[in-house]
Amino acid sequence: MSKIIAIVGMAGAGKTEATKYLETKNIPFARFGQITDEAVKALGLSLIQSNERIVREKLRQEFGMAAYAIKMKPRIEKLLKEQNVVVLDGLYSWEEYLFLKKELSGLILVHIFAEPYKRYERLSKRTVRPLSFKEARERDFAELEKLNKGGPIAIADYIIVNNGDDIKELYKKVDELLKRLNIDA
């Protein structure tokens, strides 16, 4: 049976790091944000937060709150033809979750959790799209209030706590989860 591991969590928690680690184990992934990146580039705009927001809002106006899941479904299906485990990076909304749960079998939600202060510290140090503490906090509120992000986080099947500074600790926890899920990687 196929397994689709959707990594959820707030910005700066370590979702992308967990996904990159799983990729080193030859587990394919689909990044929801790639849809935004491609659309921004197609418009000839630079990848900055304001341009990304415009694209995200336009997609959701056109397809509803499940927009990213709708757009990502063909990519997920293609990856599942190649391998029986796929990782999703960036599932946000409750509607995306409901769409994928209905359309694809084997969906597993994994919440990567980090305390807000730790996340904000990480976000302020990012080389790509860094955020100040104030901007990070505002993003949290916007994602919860406007993107319905809390639902998938609240009902996650598994939680990985990532408050540390040693990336190897996150990797160890991901490996432990793979064992629990009976995934050889």
N, C-alpha and C positions, 0 to 999 in steps of 0.2 A: 504494500500500500504506500502511496506517495505521502510525503510529509512536507508541508509548507510552513516554515518557521518564520513567523512575522515578528520582527524585533520592534517593540514599541517603547516609548519613554519620552521624557522631556529633553529639550535641547541640552547638549553637553553631558548627558548621562553616560555615554559610551556606546551608543547604538552602532555608529559607523565603525568604531574600533572592533567591536564584537563581530560585525559583518566581515570586515577585512580579514580578521583572524580565521573565520570560517572559510573564506575564500582560499586561504593558504592550505586548507585541508581539502581542496578541490570540490567544495560545495558551491554550486553556482548561486549567484544572487541577482536580484533585481532591485534597483534603487528607485523609489518613487520620485525622488528629487531630480532624477535624470530627465523626467518628462518636462519639468520646469526648465532645467538647463537647456534642453534642446529647443524648447519654444522661445526662450529668451534669445538664444543665438540665432534662430531662424528670423527673428524680428530685427536682427542686427544690433541688439542692445548689449551692454556689458552686464556681467553677472554680479549685480549688486542687489541688496535687499529690496529696494524700492521697485526695481524692474521685476524681480521674482514675485513680489506681492501682486503686481498688476497681472502677471500671467496666471498665477494661482487663482485669483479672483475671477478672471475671465473664464478659465476652465470650469470652475465651480458654477458660474452663472450658466454656462452652456450645458453641462452634464449633471449638475447637482452636486451634493456633498460626497457622493461616491465617485466623483470624476476620476480620481487617480487610480482607483481600483478598476474602473471600467477601461481606462486607457492601458493599464498594466496587465490586464488579464491575458491578452494574446502572448505577451512576453513570458509570463509565468507558464502558460501552457506549452510554449516552445521549449523552455528549460526542462519542464517535467518529462518531455519526450526523451531528453538526453540523460536525465538522472532522476532518481526517485525522491531526492531531497533538494529543496530549493529554499533559500533564505530571502526574505523581503525586508528591506531597510526603508523605513519611513511610512509605514501604514499609520495614518493619523486619526481619521474620523470614525465615529461609530458607524456611519453609513458605509464607509469603505469596508469595515469589518463585516457588516451584515451582507454586503454584496458578495464578498469573497467567500464567506461561510456558506452562502447559498449556491454559488456557482462552482466552487472547487472543494473537493474533499481533502481532509487531512490538514486543515489549518490549525496551527498551534501558535498561541500568543506568548511571547517571552518579553517580560518587562525588565528593561535595564534601568535600575534605579540608582540615583545619586542625590544626595542632599542638595538643596538649592545653592547654598554658598559654594559648594565644591563645583557644581555645574557652571555657575557664573564665573568662577575663577578660570575654569577651563575655556569657556567661551571668550573671555577677555584676552586669552593668550593664543587663540587660533590665528593661523596665518591667512586663512581664507575666511572672509566675512566675520571678523572679530566683532564682539558686542561688548559694550560697557555693562556694568552691573545693572544700571537702570534700564538699558535696552533689553537685556536678557530677561529681567523681571517683567517688562512690558510684553515681551514675546510670550512668556509663559501665560500671562493672563489672556492675551489675544488668542493663543492656540486653544486654551480651555474654553473660552467664551464663544469664539467664532468658528472653531474647527471641530468642536465636539470631540476633542482629543482624550478626554478623561475616561470615556467608556471602555475602549480597548485596554487602557492601562489598568482600570479597576477590575476587569474580569480576566486578566492575564492568567494563563495556565501555569506559568512559572515566573519566578522573580529572581533576578541576579542583582545583588547589591554591589555597587561599584563606587565606593567612596574613597578608595585608596589612590595613591600616586604611582604604584607599581603596576604597569600594564600586564605584567606576567600573572598577577593575581586575578585579573579579569579573565585572562586566557585559561587559567586553571579552573575557574568557575564555569566557563563555557564548556570545557572538556568534561567536567562533572555532569553538566546538563546533557551533553551528547550521550553519555553513558546511560543516564536515566531514560533517555528517549530511544535507546537501543540503536543508535546511529554509529556505524563504524566509519571513522574518518581519521 
